């Protein structure tokens, strides 16, 4: 690595104690400062390092590129209902037309008709489709989602997250990540 590279461009991939990333999307990364703090607090093992070093007058250390937690963190059983997680469940795709642009979410049973904001009633929709459907029921306007909405598991979201690898993957991370490069997101 170039000696002029900023430490800020050297995040550490964080693995759980079972050597799996804490999350795929977003990828579990820590700043170099957080990684070094965790090393000094004896909370992680360093698996791999960058060429870049940081130092003080009495200490020098290569920046960690992969760290593994010493204590296993049990993943949540059910993901939180958030706009981002709805988009991830639906692979960042409008469930009506397949567009990946200008995404929002749509209530299948409109709120004006008593529809709730729940996993089973919300789908990803592009703004034009959302406006076209408006406050109508899907069968009235002839718009049906490509997949029925459902409450995803953490594993469902991890699987979908693997379809969207980040723009930057350091070579030392590759052995710990399982991106599905054959499927189009």
Backbone as JSON, one array per atom type, in Angstrom:
{
  "sequence": "XXXXXXXXXXXXXXXXXXXXXXXXXXXXXXXXXXXXXXXXXXXXXXXXXXXXXXXXXXXXXXXXXXXXXXXXXXXXXXXXXXXXXXXXXXXXXXXXXXXXXXXXXXXXXXXXXXXXXXXXXXXXXXXXXXXXXXXXXXXXXXXXXXXXXXXXXXXXXXXXXXXXXXXXXXXXXXXXXXXXXXXXX",
  "N": [[0.84, -1.18, 0.0], [0.48, 2.22, -0.7], [2.58, 4.63, 0.85], [1.52, 7.11, 1.28], [-1.14, 6.8, 1.67], [-4.12, 7.5, 3.34], [-4.92, 6.68, 6.74], [-7.66, 6.67, 7.12], [-8.73, 5.5, 4.91], [-8.6, 2.85, 5.36], [-10.45, 0.71, 6.44], [-11.52, -1.8, 8.84], [-12.59, -5.1, 8.36], [-15.12, -6.61, 10.19], [-15.51, -9.55, 11.89], [-17.71, -11.98, 13.31], [-17.34, -14.17, 16.17], [-17.48, -16.62, 14.97], [-16.25, -16.34, 12.59], [-17.73, -15.18, 10.56], [-19.02, -12.37, 8.77], [-20.4, -9.67, 10.7], [-22.49, -8.34, 9.5], [-23.71, -8.25, 6.14], [-24.84, -6.33, 4.52], [-25.46, -3.28, 5.43], [-21.96, -3.85, 4.93], [-20.07, -5.14, 7.61], [-18.0, -3.0, 8.92], [-15.32, -1.38, 10.6], [-13.9, 1.73, 11.61], [-10.36, 2.52, 11.42], [-9.56, 3.54, 13.87], [-11.5, 2.61, 15.71], [-11.08, -0.13, 15.45], [-8.43, -0.43, 16.41], [-8.79, 0.45, 19.05], [-10.48, -1.62, 19.97], [-8.67, -3.73, 19.83], [-6.79, -3.02, 21.8], [-8.47, -3.14, 23.99], [-8.75, -5.8, 24.18], [-10.8, -7.18, 22.85], [-10.96, -8.23, 20.35], [-9.4, -10.39, 17.89], [-6.67, -9.98, 15.72], [-6.79, -10.71, 12.38], [-5.83, -10.17, 9.85], [-3.68, -7.72, 8.27], [-3.12, -4.37, 7.01], [-0.58, -2.87, 4.88], [-0.03, -0.38, 5.77], [1.03, 1.61, 8.5], [0.47, 2.89, 11.82], [1.66, 5.17, 14.27], [3.01, 6.13, 17.44], [5.16, 8.13, 19.57], [6.32, 6.01, 21.01], [5.41, 3.61, 20.0], [4.46, 1.38, 17.38], [2.25, 0.2, 14.88], [0.8, -2.05, 12.56], [-2.04, -1.37, 10.58], [-5.11, -2.99, 11.22], [-6.79, -5.14, 8.92], [-8.64, -7.14, 8.92], [-10.6, -8.17, 11.57], [-11.56, -10.3, 14.3], [-14.18, -10.93, 16.47], [-13.8, -11.77, 19.92], [-15.78, -12.71, 21.55], [-18.8, -14.31, 20.84], [-21.47, -12.81, 19.13], [-24.8, -13.12, 19.26], [-26.92, -13.18, 16.52], [-29.76, -11.06, 15.83], [-33.03, -12.43, 15.97], [-35.24, -11.65, 14.47], [-35.42, -9.28, 11.92], [-35.43, -5.69, 12.18], [-38.27, -3.7, 11.36], [-37.75, -1.61, 8.88], [-37.43, 1.03, 6.48], [-35.14, 0.67, 4.87], [-34.68, -2.11, 5.28], [-36.99, -3.2, 4.13], [-36.56, -2.45, 1.47], [-34.21, -3.94, 1.04], [-35.17, -6.57, 1.43], [-36.81, -6.71, -0.81], [-34.95, -6.53, -2.77], [-34.12, -4.0, -3.66], [-35.83, -3.2, -5.71], [-38.6, -2.12, -7.6], [-41.67, -3.53, -6.9], [-43.73, -3.62, -8.64], [-43.07, -2.74, -11.3], [-40.39, -3.33, -11.7], [-38.38, -1.41, -11.73], [-35.39, 0.22, -10.57], [-35.05, 2.69, -9.66], [-35.69, 5.79, -7.9], [-36.99, 4.92, -5.49], [-39.54, 4.08, -3.14], [-41.89, 3.2, -0.53], [-44.87, 1.16, -0.71], [-48.15, 0.75, 0.54], [-49.97, -2.15, 0.33], [-52.7, -2.67, 1.04], [-54.14, 0.28, 1.28], [-53.3, 2.88, 3.65], [-55.39, 4.61, 4.05], [-57.51, 2.93, 3.91], [-57.37, 1.42, 6.12], [-55.06, -0.1, 6.13], [-52.07, -1.44, 7.48], [-48.73, -0.5, 8.53], [-46.77, -2.8, 8.02], [-44.69, -5.76, 7.67], [-46.13, -7.55, 6.06], [-47.78, -5.97, 4.54], [-46.48, -4.03, 3.12], [-44.61, -3.01, 0.3], [-41.73, -2.53, -1.82], [-41.74, 0.2, -4.0], [-41.49, 2.11, -6.98], [-41.6, 5.67, -7.35], [-43.32, 6.56, -9.55], [-45.03, 4.25, -9.92], [-46.12, 4.04, -7.36], [-47.55, 6.42, -7.21], [-49.34, 5.98, -9.31], [-50.82, 3.78, -8.38], [-51.83, 4.85, -6.05], [-54.41, 5.41, -3.68], [-55.72, 3.06, -4.12], [-56.9, -0.36, -4.07], [-54.85, -3.23, -4.87], [-56.09, -5.1, -6.72], [-58.08, -3.56, -7.86], [-56.8, -1.56, -9.37], [-55.31, -3.1, -11.02], [-52.67, -3.71, -10.43], [-50.32, -5.8, -9.29], [-47.99, -6.94, -6.88], [-44.74, -8.28, -7.7], [-43.78, -10.2, -5.97], [-45.26, -11.61, -3.1], [-45.57, -9.69, -0.15], [-43.61, -10.31, 2.79], [-42.51, -11.25, 6.1], [-39.16, -11.03, 6.46], [-36.44, -13.23, 7.34], [-33.44, -12.84, 9.3], [-31.51, -14.22, 7.91], [-32.61, -14.22, 5.29], [-32.29, -11.5, 4.65], [-29.51, -11.3, 4.81], [-28.79, -13.03, 2.71], [-29.87, -11.63, 0.51], [-28.38, -9.28, 0.78], [-25.89, -10.16, -0.01], [-26.09, -10.06, -2.71], [-25.39, -7.56, -3.42], [-22.54, -6.55, -3.55], [-20.1, -4.42, -1.99], [-18.55, -1.46, -3.43], [-15.86, -1.46, -2.96], [-13.62, -3.92, -2.08], [-11.27, -5.17, 0.01], [-8.39, -7.18, -0.63], [-7.74, -8.9, 1.51], [-10.15, -9.43, 2.67], [-11.66, -11.14, 1.16], [-11.72, -13.97, 1.58], [-13.52, -14.24, 3.62], [-15.96, -13.42, 2.84], [-18.92, -13.99, 1.03], [-19.95, -13.46, -1.76], [-22.52, -13.54, -4.11], [-21.78, -13.75, -7.19], [-22.85, -14.53, -9.57], [-25.52, -13.97, -9.86], [-27.71, -11.4, -10.93], [-28.29, -8.3, -9.31]],
  "CA": [[0.0, 0.0, 0.0], [1.22, 3.47, -0.82], [2.86, 5.25, 2.14], [0.73, 8.33, 1.38], [-2.55, 6.46, 1.85], [-4.65, 7.92, 4.64], [-5.48, 5.59, 7.54], [-9.11, 6.68, 7.01], [-9.13, 4.64, 3.8], [-8.22, 1.48, 5.76], [-11.37, 0.15, 7.42], [-11.33, -3.2, 9.2], [-13.75, -5.99, 8.28], [-15.37, -7.17, 11.52], [-16.12, -10.87, 11.87], [-18.17, -12.51, 14.58], [-16.42, -15.19, 16.66], [-17.55, -17.77, 14.06], [-15.56, -15.91, 11.37], [-18.67, -14.66, 9.56], [-19.24, -10.94, 8.99], [-21.56, -9.33, 11.53], [-23.54, -8.08, 8.53], [-23.24, -8.13, 4.77], [-25.35, -5.12, 3.88], [-24.13, -2.84, 5.05], [-20.86, -4.69, 5.35], [-19.61, -4.77, 8.96], [-16.68, -2.38, 8.88], [-14.99, -0.41, 11.64], [-12.8, 2.64, 11.3], [-9.1, 2.03, 11.98], [-9.5, 3.93, 15.28], [-12.33, 1.67, 16.49], [-10.42, -1.44, 15.43], [-7.28, -0.39, 17.33], [-9.34, 0.51, 20.4], [-10.95, -2.97, 20.31], [-7.47, -4.56, 20.04], [-6.23, -2.68, 23.11], [-9.41, -3.6, 25.02], [-8.7, -7.26, 24.09], [-12.12, -7.66, 22.42], [-10.84, -8.84, 19.02], [-8.13, -10.92, 17.4], [-6.32, -9.47, 14.4], [-6.66, -11.82, 11.43], [-5.02, -9.7, 8.73], [-3.33, -6.3, 8.4], [-2.69, -3.59, 5.85], [0.83, -2.49, 4.92], [0.0, 0.94, 6.42], [1.23, 1.59, 9.95], [0.27, 4.11, 12.61], [2.63, 5.11, 15.36], [3.18, 7.22, 18.41], [6.6, 8.15, 19.84], [6.86, 4.77, 21.59], [4.64, 2.46, 19.56], [4.1, 1.32, 15.97], [1.35, -0.92, 14.65], [0.16, -2.13, 11.25], [-3.49, -1.25, 10.7], [-5.81, -4.26, 10.97], [-7.75, -5.14, 7.81], [-9.7, -8.06, 9.33], [-10.58, -8.53, 12.99], [-12.58, -11.27, 14.69], [-14.59, -10.76, 17.86], [-13.47, -12.88, 20.81], [-17.05, -13.22, 22.08], [-19.82, -14.44, 19.81], [-22.68, -12.0, 19.26], [-25.92, -13.84, 18.66], [-27.69, -12.28, 15.65], [-31.17, -10.9, 16.16], [-33.85, -13.44, 15.28], [-36.1, -10.98, 13.49], [-34.92, -7.96, 11.57], [-36.3, -4.54, 12.46], [-39.02, -3.19, 10.21], [-37.26, -0.29, 8.47], [-37.51, 1.26, 5.03], [-33.99, 0.02, 4.26], [-34.85, -3.56, 5.28], [-38.01, -3.51, 3.13], [-35.87, -2.37, 0.18], [-33.3, -5.08, 0.95], [-36.0, -7.77, 1.22], [-37.31, -6.65, -2.19], [-33.77, -6.4, -3.63], [-34.03, -2.64, -4.2], [-36.54, -3.27, -6.98], [-40.04, -1.88, -7.55], [-42.37, -4.8, -7.0], [-44.74, -3.5, -9.68], [-42.54, -2.62, -12.67], [-39.0, -3.78, -11.77], [-37.44, -0.29, -11.73], [-34.5, 0.33, -9.41], [-34.87, 4.14, -9.46], [-36.7, 6.61, -7.21], [-37.76, 3.96, -4.69], [-40.27, 4.42, -1.92], [-42.66, 1.97, -0.32], [-46.31, 1.24, -0.94], [-49.04, -0.1, 1.33], [-50.89, -2.87, -0.55], [-53.98, -2.14, 1.52], [-53.77, 1.66, 1.62], [-53.57, 3.32, 5.02], [-56.71, 5.23, 4.07], [-58.5, 1.84, 4.01], [-57.06, 0.63, 7.31], [-53.84, -0.88, 5.96], [-51.03, -1.18, 8.48], [-47.34, -0.46, 8.08], [-46.2, -4.07, 8.5], [-43.99, -6.54, 6.65], [-47.08, -8.23, 5.18], [-48.6, -5.03, 3.79], [-45.64, -3.0, 2.49], [-43.66, -3.45, -0.74], [-40.93, -1.5, -2.47], [-42.36, 0.7, -5.22], [-40.93, 3.35, -7.5], [-42.57, 6.76, -7.19], [-44.4, 6.55, -10.54], [-46.0, 3.18, -9.63], [-46.8, 4.38, -6.12], [-48.53, 7.46, -7.56], [-50.37, 5.37, -10.16], [-51.68, 2.94, -7.54], [-52.53, 5.77, -5.14], [-55.13, 4.82, -2.56], [-56.54, 1.94, -4.6], [-56.51, -1.74, -3.77], [-54.14, -3.76, -6.03], [-56.96, -5.73, -7.71], [-58.88, -2.51, -8.51], [-55.99, -0.85, -10.37], [-54.6, -4.08, -11.85], [-51.24, -3.72, -10.09], [-49.98, -6.8, -8.28], [-46.54, -7.03, -6.68], [-44.11, -9.47, -8.28], [-43.73, -11.2, -4.89], [-46.09, -11.22, -1.96], [-44.73, -9.22, 0.96], [-43.45, -11.27, 3.89], [-41.52, -10.86, 7.1], [-37.93, -11.78, 6.18], [-35.56, -13.6, 8.44], [-32.11, -12.24, 9.18], [-30.83, -14.94, 6.83], [-33.13, -13.7, 4.02], [-31.66, -10.21, 4.38], [-28.08, -11.56, 4.54], [-28.71, -13.59, 1.35], [-30.08, -10.54, -0.44], [-27.25, -8.37, 0.9], [-24.77, -10.72, -0.78], [-26.29, -9.73, -4.12], [-24.97, -6.19, -3.62], [-21.22, -6.34, -2.94], [-19.67, -3.02, -1.98], [-17.67, -1.05, -4.53], [-14.47, -1.73, -2.6], [-13.35, -5.09, -1.24], [-9.83, -5.39, 0.15], [-8.01, -8.58, -0.89], [-7.71, -9.69, 2.75], [-11.53, -9.7, 3.11], [-12.35, -12.03, 0.23], [-11.91, -15.31, 2.14], [-14.56, -14.22, 4.65], [-17.18, -12.91, 2.24], [-19.48, -14.95, 0.09], [-20.82, -12.7, -2.66], [-23.05, -14.31, -5.22], [-21.44, -12.93, -8.34], [-23.52, -15.01, -10.77], [-26.87, -13.42, -9.94], [-27.85, -9.95, -11.08], [-29.12, -7.74, -8.23]],
  "C": [[0.88, 1.23, 0.0], [1.38, 4.12, 0.56], [2.03, 6.51, 2.36], [-0.76, 8.06, 1.57], [-2.98, 6.85, 3.26], [-5.15, 6.71, 5.42], [-7.0, 5.52, 7.42], [-9.61, 5.82, 5.86], [-8.79, 3.17, 4.09], [-9.19, 0.93, 6.81], [-11.06, -1.32, 7.7], [-12.65, -3.95, 9.04], [-13.91, -6.65, 9.64], [-16.13, -8.48, 11.37], [-16.62, -11.23, 13.26], [-17.18, -13.62, 15.0], [-16.45, -16.45, 15.8], [-16.95, -17.46, 12.69], [-16.51, -15.54, 10.23], [-18.84, -13.16, 9.82], [-20.46, -10.71, 9.88], [-22.75, -9.0, 10.64], [-22.9, -7.96, 7.15], [-23.66, -6.82, 4.13], [-26.07, -4.3, 4.9], [-23.06, -3.77, 5.61], [-20.33, -4.2, 6.7], [-18.16, -4.31, 8.92], [-16.53, -1.43, 10.06], [-13.9, 0.51, 11.11], [-11.52, 2.07, 11.91], [-9.0, 2.38, 13.46], [-10.3, 2.96, 16.16], [-11.69, 0.29, 16.55], [-9.25, -1.48, 16.41], [-7.75, -0.33, 18.78], [-9.79, -0.88, 20.85], [-9.78, -3.92, 20.56], [-6.91, -4.3, 21.44], [-7.15, -3.1, 24.25], [-9.53, -5.12, 25.03], [-10.06, -7.86, 23.73], [-12.08, -8.38, 21.08], [-9.47, -9.47, 18.83], [-7.9, -10.33, 16.02], [-6.07, -10.67, 13.49], [-5.73, -11.44, 10.28], [-4.77, -8.21, 8.9], [-3.05, -5.69, 7.03], [-1.18, -3.39, 5.95], [1.01, -1.2, 5.72], [0.17, 0.77, 7.93], [0.82, 2.94, 10.54], [1.25, 4.0, 13.77], [2.53, 6.34, 16.24], [4.69, 7.26, 18.69], [7.15, 6.81, 20.33], [6.23, 3.49, 21.04], [4.39, 2.53, 18.05], [3.26, 0.07, 15.74], [0.83, -0.88, 13.22], [-1.35, -2.08, 11.46], [-4.16, -2.59, 10.39], [-6.76, -4.13, 9.78], [-8.9, -6.11, 8.08], [-9.52, -8.34, 10.81], [-11.74, -9.47, 13.27], [-12.9, -11.05, 16.17], [-14.21, -11.98, 18.68], [-14.73, -13.51, 21.4], [-18.09, -13.2, 20.98], [-21.02, -13.54, 20.12], [-23.79, -12.72, 18.52], [-26.74, -12.86, 17.8], [-29.15, -12.2, 16.12], [-31.97, -11.94, 15.37], [-34.69, -12.8, 14.18], [-35.56, -9.6, 13.19], [-35.93, -6.86, 11.91], [-37.04, -4.16, 11.18], [-38.54, -1.78, 9.95], [-37.43, -0.19, 6.96], [-36.36, 0.53, 4.33], [-34.18, -1.5, 4.19], [-35.95, -4.01, 4.32], [-37.36, -3.5, 1.75], [-34.94, -3.57, -0.01], [-34.07, -6.37, 0.71], [-36.43, -7.86, -0.24], [-36.21, -6.4, -3.21], [-33.7, -5.06, -4.36], [-34.68, -2.55, -5.59], [-38.02, -2.99, -6.76], [-40.76, -3.2, -7.78], [-43.49, -4.78, -8.05], [-44.14, -3.52, -11.09], [-41.09, -3.08, -12.82], [-37.96, -2.67, -11.79], [-36.59, -0.31, -10.46], [-34.28, 1.8, -9.03], [-36.02, 4.74, -8.65], [-37.61, 5.76, -6.33], [-38.39, 4.58, -3.45], [-40.98, 3.14, -1.5], [-44.15, 2.24, -0.36], [-47.03, 0.29, 0.01], [-49.99, -0.8, 0.37], [-52.33, -2.5, -0.21], [-53.66, -0.73, 2.0], [-54.12, 2.01, 3.07], [-54.95, 3.94, 5.12], [-57.83, 4.2, 4.17], [-58.18, 0.91, 5.18], [-55.81, -0.22, 7.21], [-52.78, -0.45, 6.96], [-49.65, -1.14, 7.84], [-46.63, -1.66, 8.7], [-45.52, -4.77, 7.33], [-44.97, -7.11, 5.62], [-47.91, -7.28, 4.32], [-47.79, -3.98, 3.03], [-44.71, -3.64, 1.48], [-42.88, -2.26, -1.25], [-41.63, -1.11, -3.77], [-41.61, 1.94, -5.68], [-42.01, 4.43, -7.37], [-43.66, 6.76, -8.25], [-45.46, 5.47, -10.28], [-46.79, 3.5, -8.37], [-47.88, 5.43, -6.4], [-49.67, 6.88, -8.39], [-51.34, 4.54, -9.33], [-52.49, 3.82, -6.58], [-53.18, 5.05, -3.98], [-56.0, 3.65, -2.96], [-56.01, 0.6, -4.11], [-55.84, -2.3, -5.02], [-55.06, -4.34, -7.11], [-57.8, -4.7, -8.48], [-58.09, -1.82, -9.62], [-55.19, -1.79, -11.25], [-53.1, -4.11, -11.61], [-51.0, -4.72, -8.96], [-48.47, -6.84, -8.12], [-45.99, -8.33, -7.25], [-43.9, -10.57, -7.24], [-44.61, -10.7, -3.76], [-45.18, -10.75, -0.84], [-44.72, -10.25, 2.08], [-42.46, -10.71, 4.89], [-40.26, -11.68, 6.86], [-37.23, -12.19, 7.47], [-34.26, -12.83, 8.27], [-31.35, -12.91, 8.03], [-31.31, -14.47, 5.45], [-32.42, -12.39, 3.66], [-30.17, -10.37, 4.09], [-27.92, -12.09, 3.11], [-28.88, -12.49, 0.31], [-28.92, -9.54, -0.41], [-26.05, -8.85, 0.11], [-24.89, -10.42, -2.27], [-25.75, -8.34, -4.46], [-23.6, -5.95, -2.98], [-20.83, -4.87, -2.99], [-18.73, -2.73, -3.15], [-16.22, -1.4, -4.24], [-14.4, -2.95, -1.68], [-11.84, -5.28, -1.18], [-9.54, -6.88, -0.05], [-8.08, -9.45, 0.36], [-9.13, -10.05, 3.22], [-12.17, -10.87, 2.35], [-12.64, -13.42, 0.82], [-13.06, -15.38, 3.13], [-15.91, -13.75, 4.12], [-17.64, -13.87, 1.15], [-20.47, -14.21, -0.8], [-21.25, -13.61, -3.78], [-22.86, -13.49, -6.49], [-22.15, -13.39, -9.62], [-24.91, -14.43, -10.93], [-26.83, -11.92, -10.11], [-28.67, -9.43, -9.91], [-30.43, -7.23, -8.79]]
}
